Amino acid sequence: MENFWSLLKRSLKGTYVAVEPFHLSRYVDEQVFRYNHRKDGDRKVTNAERLAILMSQIGGHRLTYSDLTGKSDSAHHGTTGTGEAQQMPEPF
């Protein structure tokens, strides 16, 4: 268990430098997946095998912008979450 927490702290301080509290559970979930799929018996699981496992588990699931960011509006859409029209900046 200590190994898991040290790997999580190392990834948060090294790889993911600016972690928002809203997304912390997602970073923990990623590390849980990596930790749980690091070995198959005595053999290490390769990154390609880990990717194949991940892809088999996400089929049919949809991630929206608002679910990803926690925001109900997007700069890429014409209306905000309140239903008001939003002015899009002119392209250069």
C-alpha positions as CSV (number, residue, x, y, z in Angstrom):
1,M,0.0,0.0,0.0
2,E,2.9,2.4,0.7
3,N,4.1,1.8,-2.8
4,F,0.8,3.0,-4.3
5,W,0.8,6.2,-2.3
6,S,4.4,7.0,-3.2
7,L,3.7,6.4,-6.9
8,L,0.6,8.7,-6.6
9,K,2.5,11.5,-4.9
10,R,5.4,11.2,-7.4
11,S,2.9,11.5,-10.4
12,L,1.1,14.5,-8.8
13,K,4.4,16.3,-8.1
14,G,6.2,15.3,-11.3
15,T,4.0,14.5,-14.2
16,Y,0.8,16.4,-13.3
17,V,2.1,19.6,-11.9
18,A,-1.1,21.7,-11.5
19,V,-3.9,19.4,-10.3
20,E,-7.3,21.0,-9.6
21,P,-9.2,19.5,-6.6
22,F,-12.2,18.9,-8.9
23,H,-10.1,16.5,-11.0
24,L,-8.2,14.8,-8.2
25,S,-10.4,11.7,-8.2
26,R,-9.7,11.2,-11.9
27,Y,-5.9,11.2,-11.3
28,V,-6.3,8.8,-8.4
29,D,-8.5,6.5,-10.6
30,E,-5.8,6.5,-13.3
31,Q,-3.2,5.5,-10.7
32,V,-5.4,2.8,-9.3
33,F,-5.9,1.4,-12.8
34,R,-2.1,1.5,-13.5
35,Y,-1.3,-0.1,-10.1
36,N,-4.0,-2.9,-10.5
37,H,-2.8,-3.7,-14.0
38,R,1.0,-3.7,-13.5
39,K,1.4,-7.5,-13.4
40,D,-0.2,-10.6,-14.7
41,G,1.1,-13.2,-12.3
42,D,4.8,-13.0,-12.4
43,R,4.9,-11.2,-15.8
44,K,4.9,-7.4,-16.2
45,V,2.0,-6.0,-18.2
46,T,3.2,-4.0,-21.2
47,N,1.8,-0.5,-22.0
48,A,0.2,-2.0,-25.2
49,E,-1.6,-4.7,-23.1
50,R,-2.7,-2.1,-20.5
51,L,-4.1,0.1,-23.4
52,A,-6.0,-2.9,-24.8
53,I,-7.5,-3.5,-21.3
54,L,-8.5,0.2,-21.1
55,M,-10.0,0.3,-24.5
56,S,-12.1,-2.8,-23.8
57,Q,-13.6,-1.1,-20.7
58,I,-14.5,2.2,-22.3
59,G,-16.6,1.0,-25.3
60,G,-20.0,2.6,-25.4
61,H,-19.2,5.3,-22.8
62,R,-19.5,9.0,-23.7
63,L,-17.5,11.8,-22.0
64,T,-18.9,15.3,-22.6
65,Y,-17.1,18.6,-22.2
66,S,-19.2,19.6,-19.2
67,D,-18.5,16.2,-17.5
68,L,-14.8,16.6,-18.2
69,T,-14.4,20.1,-17.0
70,G,-17.2,20.5,-14.5
71,K,-18.5,23.5,-16.5
72,S,-21.9,23.7,-18.1
73,D,-20.8,26.0,-20.9
74,S,-18.2,25.8,-23.7
75,A,-16.4,28.5,-25.7
76,H,-16.9,26.2,-28.7
77,H,-20.7,26.5,-28.5
78,G,-22.9,29.5,-29.3
79,T,-24.9,29.4,-26.0
80,T,-23.8,29.3,-22.4
81,G,-25.2,27.1,-19.7
82,T,-27.7,29.9,-18.8
83,G,-29.2,29.9,-22.4
84,E,-27.9,33.3,-23.3
85,A,-26.2,33.9,-26.6
86,Q,-22.5,34.2,-26.4
87,Q,-20.4,36.4,-28.7
88,M,-17.7,34.5,-30.5
89,P,-14.4,36.5,-31.2
90,E,-13.6,37.3,-34.8
91,P,-10.9,35.1,-36.4
92,F,-7.7,36.8,-37.3
